[in-house]
Amino acid sequence: MSTRAPIAIFTIGTQGDIRPLVALGQGLRSAGYPVRIVTSGHFSELVRGAGLEPYPLASDFHAMLHADRSIADRGLNMREMARVFRRQYAQWARSWVAEGRAAIEGAGLLMGVGNSTLLAKSLAEAHGIPFVAAQLQPLTPSRLMPPVVLAGKKRNLPPLLNVASYHLLRHLVWHVMKPALNDIVRPQLGLKKYPWYGPYYKNAGTRVVYGFSRHVVPRPADWPQNVQIAGYWFLDEAQWQPSDALRAFLAAGPKPVYIGFGSMVSSDATGFTATVIEAVRKSGRRALLATGWGGLDHPDGALDEQIFFIRQAPHDRLFPLMSAAVHHGGAGTAAAAARAGIPSVIVPFYGDQPFWAHSLNRIGAGPAALDRTQLSAEALADALEQAHTPSMQQAAADLGRRIRAEDGVAEAIRHLRGWGLLEQAPEERGNASLQWLGQSA
């Protein structure tokens, strides 16, 4: 039994937001640290299945997206998304302090991810527990790299405008989180409210470890040493096997294209599915379509010899069997396609998804992003052809080899240890002292 204090990882969102942190949690557990994942109860089974402790946190994106499917149609409208999430986070936050306190009892380190970062940091501040941010998108200001939301613009911004853009984006994030944090969380914790401009200007010393690959997003030279890129955190599912029907489909011809939009939903899934099917017909390629949470709409099984439908399958097992992947561009799905060495055709729904499309397109591992609101069968069929050109296939294959050579979880743990954030067991402290004495001698 480990004598180390537990690590509590706060993360909210969809599958792509949760799975990387479960993978990181597994690595920490293997290194001897008890791990709690604090997230929506929707993912409790996933967390338990990984050998970690689930702790509930009001943040059910699955229910929210299914209650209002029109969110998908407004997903790239930043002002509209700010309004939706400002209201939703304030509603969820009513129970965050009670839930958070239950999750951090006896913990030795808190980790915050994405929009749960300020909650975890406030809990750490109130209870005197070390804190580190673990992020899946580059959020640290840089003179050399524009913010996620400006990636792919035709003109590069001057260095000072890059930095100014980060601060503007942070003001927007603070506008979204302010009612939840300043009106509910911090008063309940007995903490002073953050100033009107938010917490970010006094945030320079916060340690951040990023869960993406430097081969996809190179580390800007002006990032401080307390901000590091570890590599992707992959949660693999070795037990999955294709059904007999799917196995037969895969064996019946060339590798198919994967088309699926994961946790995304559509207000017109039937029409969207019809466009996708028409594009597949025009391309002449075989395709495996995954309906996921409701982005596409069709019963499982073979439509015909060219198209096969499933609900979902683990990307780590499925993508190496594909020739390319058409998806929404979530961080997790983009990472899985990159590791498999196949091009990504990205049709963004919201958030950071256009950024990952731009990042892969920049290195030749995928076409430019497609506009979902105006998606035509012709445009998607053309993108499929681009994805199968020898140059794009080769670029994706090269990227896959580089990513498979990384161990992002081990690298993240190395950074956490280097920062002194992971508690050592007594025998490790003794070994460290002996090693120091040996080096001194």
N, C-alpha and C positions, 0 to 999 in steps of 0.2 A: 504494500500500500504506500502510495507516495505521501511524503510529509510536506510537499509543496502546497502553497496556497493556490486556489483555483484562479484561472484566467477567465474573465467574462467578456465575450465578444458581442457587441451590439450591432445588429444589421437589419435593415428593413428593405423591402422591395419585392421583386419577382425572383424566379428561380435563378436567373443569372446573377443577381445580387447576393443570394444566399449561398449557393454552392461553393464559390471560391473560399468563403470564410469557413465553411464546414471542412473543406480540404486543409486549410491552414490549421484549423482546430485539431484535425486528425494528426497532423505533423507534430503539433505541440504535445498532444497526448502521448504519441509514440516517444517523444523526448522526455516524458515523465511528468508533464504538467496537466492536472485536471482542467478540463475546459467546459465552459458553459456557453451555449449559443442563445442569445437573447433576441428573439424575433417573433414573428407571427406564429400563433399556434397552428396555422396551416402547414408549417414545415416541421412540426414536431416529429413525425415519423421519419422524415429524412435525417434529422439530427440524431435521433436515437439509433437509427440504422447504421450511422457512422461511428457509434460508440461514444457519443458526446451527450451532455445533459442539456435538454431543451428547457428554456425558461420563457414563458409567454410575455409578449409585448404587443399592445394594441397597435396593429399596423397591417391589416389584411388587405393587401393590394389585389388579391384574387377577387375578393368580394366587391371591392370598390370598382374594379374594371368591369365586372359583370353587371353591377348595378347601373352603370352608365357607360354603355358601349360607345357613346358619342365622344368620349375622351380621346379615343384613337384618332378621330377626325380633327381634333384640335391639338394634337400632341406636339407639333412643331411651332405652335403659337406660344411664345414664351410668356406673354402677358396673361393669356388665358390659363396656361398651366400654373402660373404663379397664383392666380385666383383660386383654382381648384385645390391645389395642395395647401395653400395657406389655411383654408377652411378645414380641410381634412386633417391636417396635422394638429390643429387646435382641438379638434374633437377627440382624436386619439390620445392627446397629451394629458387628458384628465386623469388617466390611470397610470401614466408613465412613471411617476415618482414611486408609487407603491410597488409597481411591478419591478422597477429598476432596483429598489432597495432589497427586495427579496432575492434578486439575481446576483447582487454583489456582496452578499453577506459572507465575510471571511475571505474575500478575493484579494489577491496580491497585485493584480494588474487589470486595468480596464482598457478595452480597445473599442474605438468607435469607427463606424464605416458610413460613408455617404451622409444621408440626412439624419442618421442617428448619432453623428459625431458630437454635436453640441450637447445632446442629452447625456451621453457617456462621460463627456468632459465635465459637465456640471456635477454629476454624481461623484466623479473622482475628486473634484474640488471640495465638495461638501464633506466627503468622508476620508480625505487625506490618502487617497490611493493613487499610485502612479498611473499615467495615462499615455497611450500612443494612438495615433490615427493610422488606420489601415485602409487605403483607398484603392479603388479600381479604375479611376480616371485621373489624369494629371490636373491637379487643382492648384499647385504651388505657383505663385506669380513668377514670371520670367520675362526678361527683356527680349529673349531670343526665340520664344515660342508663343503664338497667340493662344488665348483661352480656347477651351474645347468648343464653345459655341461659335467661334469665328474660324475654325479650321476649314480649309478648303476655299476660302475667299480668293478671288482672282488676284488681288493686290495684297502684298505683305505690308503689315503696319510697321512704322518706325518703332524702335525699342521702347521709347517712353510711352507711346500709345498702347503698346502691348501691355505694359504694366498698368496703365490707366484702365484698360479694358478688364483686367482681372479685378481691380477694385470695384468697378461698376457692376461686374457680375456678382461679386461678393455682397454688394448692397442689395441686389435682387434676391439672392439666397436669404439674406437676413430679413428682408421684407416678408418672405414666405415663412420663416421659422420664428419670427419675433413674437406673434401671439402665443405660440406653444411654449417658447422658452421664457420670455419675460413676464407673461401674464399668468402662467401656470407652473412650469417646472421650477424655476429659480425661487419664486416666493415660497413654494412648498418645501424646498430644500433649505430655506433660511439664508439664501444667498442674495447679494445685491443684484439688481437687474443690470444687464449689459447696457452700455450707453446707446444713444439713438443710432449711432453708426455701426453698432454690432461689436462682436468680440475680435474681429480679425486683425486689427492694427496692433494689438498686443499679443498676437499669436505666433510671432516669429520663431520662438524657441520650441514650439511643439514638434515632437518627433513624428515623422510620417514615413511609413513603409508602403510602397506601391506594388500592387499585385498584377503587373503587366510586364511584358518583355521589352527590354531596351532595343531589341531588333525591330520592334513595331513602333515604339515611341522612344527615340534616343534621349538620354538624360541631358537636359540643358546644362551648359557649363556654369551658369550662374546660380544653380540651386545650391543651397547650403548643405553642409555635411550631415545635418540632422534630417535630411530628406533623401531617401534612397529608393531605387528601383530594384526589386527582388527578382521579378520574373512571375509568370502566371502561376496561379494556385489551382490545380486541376483536381476535381473530385471524380475519380474513375469508378466504373461499375463493371467489374470483371465478370460478374455472374450472368449478365444478360446474354441471351441467345436469340437470334431471329426465329420467328415462327416457321413452320414447314412451308407455308404459302409464301412468306417473304423470302425464304432461302431459295425456293424454286424460281421466284421472280429475279433475284439477283444473279442466279446461274444461267438465266435464259438469254443473256445478251451482254453488251458492253456495260461498263459501270454507269449507273444512272446518275442524274442530278438530284440532289436533295433540295426540296423546297418546303420550308416551314418557318413559322414566325413565333414559335415558343410561347411565351406568356402573353403575347399581344392578343388583343381582341379586335374585331371589326364590326362596325355598325351594319355592314352589308357583306357578311361573310359569303353568302351565296354568289353575289355578283363578283366579288374579289376572286373567289375560287374559279368561276367561269373564265375570267381574264387569264388566270394562271394556266388553266388547262389549254386555252386557245394558244397561249404562248408556247407551251410544250409541243403542241401539234405543229405549230409553225417551225419550231426549231428542229423537229424530227428526232429529238433525243428522248431516251427513256428517262422517267422521273419517278422519284419516291416522294410523295407529298405527306407531310405530317400536320395534322389539324391542330395540335397543341391545345391551348386554352380557348381557342375559338377564332383564330385568325383566318382559318380555312374551314370549310363545312362540307363533310362527306363521310359516309360510313366507311369503316375499315375494310380493306381487301382490294383485290385487283379491279380496276375500272375496265381495263383491257390489257393486252400484252405490252402496252407502252407506259401505262400509268398505274401505280400502286399506292393505296392510301393506308396510313397507320395513324394512331393517335400521337404516340411519341416513342422515342427510343434514345438511349444514352448516346450523346454525340461522340464520346471517346471511342465507342465500339462501332458506331454507324459510319462516321465520316470517312475513315480510311477505305470504306467500300464504295465511296462516291467519287465522281469526277469533278464536281463543283458543288457549292452550296449557295442557294438563294435563301436569304434570311433577313431579319429586321435589323441586324447590326448591334445587338446587345453585346456587352463586353465579353460575357461568357461564351456565347455562340461564335463570335468573331475569333476568340482565342482558340476554340476547339477546331474551327476550320483551318486556322493558321497552323496549328500543331499537326493536323492531319496532312498538311502540304497540298491543300486544294484551294482554288480561287474562291473568293466570296463575291456574290452579287447581292448587294445590300439595298433593301427597300426600307428606309427608316420610318419609324412611327413617332418617336419622340426622344428627348433627352440627348444623351451622348452618342446616339447611334450614327448620326451623320459624321461625327468625328472619327469613329472606327472605320467607316467607309472611306473617308479621306486618307486615313493612315495606311490602309491596305492598298488603296489605289496609288498612293505616292511611291510605294515600293514595287508596284507592278503586280501585286497579288490579287487584284480585283478591278473591275470596271468602276467608273464613277457612280455615285449613288443615284438611284432612280427615285423620282417623285411619286410617292404612293398615291397621292390625291389625284394625279393625272396619269396613272400607270396604264399603258396600253399593251396589248399582246405583242405588238410589233417591237416596242421598246424593250420588253423583257426578253423576247426571242433574240434580239440583236445583242443584248448584254450576255446572253448564254453563249452566243457565238464568240464574243470577245473572250469570255472566260475559258474557252477551249482552244484559243490560239497557242501555238507552241511556246511563245515567249511568256505568256501569262501562266501557263501550266508549269514552266520551268522556274519562274520567279516564286510561285507558291511552293513548289517542291523544295527549293533552296531555303525558303523561310522556315518551312516545316522542320528541316534538318537542324537548323540553328536553335529553334525553340525546343525541340526534343532533347537537345544537349544540355538544356538548363534544368535546374532544380529550384524553382521559385520558393517552395515551402522551406527547404533547408537554408536558402539564402536569407529569407525573412527572419528565421530563427537566429541565424548568425548575427544579423543586425540588432535584433532585440537583445541578444546577449552582450554584444559589443557596447550597447547603450546602457547596460546594467539594469535592464528592466525585468529580466527573468531571474527568479529566486533560484539559488543553487542549493542542492541537497548537501548535508554535512560532509559526506564523503567527497563530493566534488570540490568543496571549499578546501578540504584537506589536500586533495590532489593538486589544486591550483597553487597552494602554498608551497608544496614540495617542488612543483615545476619552477616556481619563482626562485626558490632557494638554489635549485640546480643551475638556473640561468645566472644567478648572482655569483655563484662559485666559479 
